[in-house]
């Protein structure tokens, strides 16, 4: 029987798992809640137990797998297979994640940043479309990304490659959690869209459902902004145009620097589809160098929530024949 891969996509609320074949097909997938209590001390034991239980259920043992790949928030030391600074997991001290999982499941493991894992997933089985040069950007609560050049994930000297959410789009703009101002994350994330909406609503004098919601102190989400834009709300369309102008500008900087074949846009905000993609593409083309504009294509992600587990599992292909896949 052909050996398989195990993918883990660790998030602040849910841990997603999958058994995947070496062609990237998902055989079994499941999820458990992330228990972040007591400094996140239950997370790794819960993951080990969940994988063990599923292996028993599917009648597998360790010898049926090449290894495990895992995507995680926080700062990852890939050599030591440790994670630190994953504050949404309450991991404020170094966690020996890899060594613990490997010892308990008797399988080798590779760990990378969650955005890098999602990038690998889209590159391997999604919108990457067999291109060797791909940039993935995820627009969720924050903005993350991953860079794949000549088929290899780019990490940089200190693991900071692909931090596209911290490209400055407005000098001295909104304060970012990273400590600097004007980061793309503060303008194109789900929370950033709402921040822009609230600022623009203050100056808007016409009729708008968004203005009514904000003035009535009701909840407003980025999903609602894009929905109302689709339905002709003037202010919503102005907000979307502003968001897309910042996103298109940032992506033009990425395009001008790397000239990838595809820039793939994923994450919850990308569910807006062409309402997001079309104006972003227009602003990208306005700001991109001509040869980049004519060759780099903006695309929507295709794998949705599965990108992280598929990409993480692909890390374990390295254990098949010691040929690195998406590493270095």
Secondary structure, 3 states (H helix, E strand, C coil): CCCEEEEEEECCCEEEEEEECCCCCEEEEEEEECCCHHHHCCHHHHHHHHHHHHHHHCCCCHHHEEEEEEEECCEEECCCCEEECEHHHCECCCECHHHHHHHHHCCCEEEEEHHHHHHHHHHHHCCCCCCCCEEEEEECCCEEEEEEECCEECCCCCCCCCCHHHCECCCCCCECCCCCECECHHHHCHHHHHHHHHHHHHHCCCCCHHHHHHHCCCCCCHHHHHHHHHCCCHHHHHHHHHHHHHHHHHHHHHHHHHCCCEEEEECHHHHHCHHHHHHHHHHHHHHCCHHHHCCCEEEECCCHHHHHHHHHHHHCCHHHHCCCCCCC
